[in-house]
Each structure stands twice: as C-alpha cells, then as structure tokens.
Amino acid sequence: MARRKKIYEGKAKILYEGPEPGTIVQYFKDDATAFNAQKKDVIEGKGVLNNRLSEFFMTGLANIGVPTHFIRRLNMREQLVRSCEIVPLEIIVRNTAAGSMSKRLGIEEGTQLPRPIVEYCLKNDELGDPLVSEEHIAAFGWASQQDMDDIVHLALRVNDFLSGVMLAVGIKLVDFKIEVGRVYEGDFQRLIVADEISPDSCRLWDIETGKHLDKDVFRRDLGSLTDAYTEVAQRLGVMPRSNGATKPTLIN
C-alpha cells in the first residue's frame, strides 16, 4: 500500500491526505496531554474511543441539520473528513462554571450559569490559547461579523444537541469546545463544525454523583481515563456494557 502523506500532527490526532480530492483522513492517537502539553501520557484505547464517540456526535448533528466535516468512519482509529479552512479560534460554550472560568472569575466550580456563555480562544499553543474577545477577532480579521453570528448559532445548536443527548443518559454537559471550518461552494462560503467532539473536548459530570467522565480525570489524577470514556460510550450505546467477566470490546 502506498505510504500516505502526513499533513499535520497535533497532540491528539494526525491528519493525512485523503483518498479523494478535498478529503482528509483523521487518525486518533492514544496520547493524552494537559496544561498545554506540560503533562503527557499514552492511554491505551483512548484514540479508539474518541474516534467512535466523535463519529456518534458528528452523525447526530448531521441528522438535525448541523453541517460538519465528518464523512464516514474508516476503521477503529480513522475517519474520513471534508477538508476545510479552519477558523483560528476555539469556541467554548459553558453551561456550568468550571476549570479556567472558575479560576478567572472566582466563581465556585459547579455553579449553574444563568445562560450558556460563549467564549473564544486564539488557537496558538505557544501562547497557551489565550482568551480573546469579538473585538480582537474583528480587528485582526480572524473572522467577520457574519462569521461570528454564524459561529454563535452553530455553537448554541451543538450545545442544545449535546445537552439533550447527555441528559438522557444521566450526564451533565458542563462545557465543551469546538472548532469551525470554512468550506467554499463556488463563490458561496459556509461554516461547518470541524475537528472532533469527544470527552477530550467536553466536561461531563454524572448528574447524581458529580463523577468526572472527561479529560479532567487525567488532568486531576482522578482515576482511569479509559474507564471514564468507556462509561460515556456505554451509556450512549456506542459500545456494549460488560458483564464483568471480560473487558468490553468496541462495536466495529
């Protein structure tokens, strides 16, 4: 088989040229990082779980009319996605105070916010992905005002979808981040949800116990990250529940 051309390697994924023009193969690694890669480890099976969970969420979004870059899953670690021009921002939607918001604003973690709050960070690892305002975004041309309106609309639709899906299986969606890409159809541009949606990019708490089921398990040394992600996948029906005798296997 011909060796594929690597386009980009990040902390959690590798991107390769796709088999058809305008496509990319997205490979999910087992690497786990936190605190801007100051803490690192390799968690066996993490990439497989995130691939399947991102497929589940992206497919669900497409089913309700939210455009995404996802085309299809190729195997246990790879998916075929549409090539797009990534807007250089991380879009964060917060429903409950946690993480950096609690530290920045002195709000106790777990405080329910009066409404979903959308924040933006500049995608720049060297700068630590700093928080930016819409004024910064407009002034430096990272996105137009129409783009910003579309981004907020997309982010809140994703929030509604994810919140409902998680609530149905006893999980609270605390916050999440997405990336958005531009695609061009002739002279027409539209924005789509890109990158991934997985427990790596969400904060998920059990509604009854407050147990963390996201990357904070790794950040805060709260136990097994694989077990936490497996529980999310099992509750959502992405993988079967174990009978206790053997470790569960993923549905291919």
C-alpha angles and dihedrals in degrees: 000000000000115000111254122235114245113223101180141348121207135174095280107014145038121214121210132183109271127236093251131042112273094025134107131195110227114204119197115219128205091232117122122198135177139177092032091313094308087122116048139172141150112244112196112234096010093115092050092051094047091049092054095042093048089050089052094051097041091049090049091051092050089051091060094045101263108138117231137171093242116117106165144319113261101190141327094301106023139064133183114237137178116260112243142164106259116225103231094240138095109219113210124193116194125195097165130028112258143133117003094001091060091048095045098045102028092240115150112252110255095034110141111236119230090240137350109290120210118209132179131216126188110243100239120124093191090060094040095250095285123214112255135185131230086255090061091046093052096041095052095040097240089137137355125242089256089051090052092051090050092046093053090047091051094045094051092047089052088049092052092049097045093043091054095045092049095043089056090061097041098263127127117220101220097174142322142190130222137182123224128212134199120231125186126216104184106305091338121099126196135176124237136183108260142173108037144308112214141123085281089068101034138062109227125182129183105250096224103037104022089232112165115243099176143067091298084081086069096036093052100031093243098151138281115357091197091054091050094050091043090055091053091049092048094049090050092048093243089125131016124260116253121243087220096253098089138017110267119254126218121254106246 
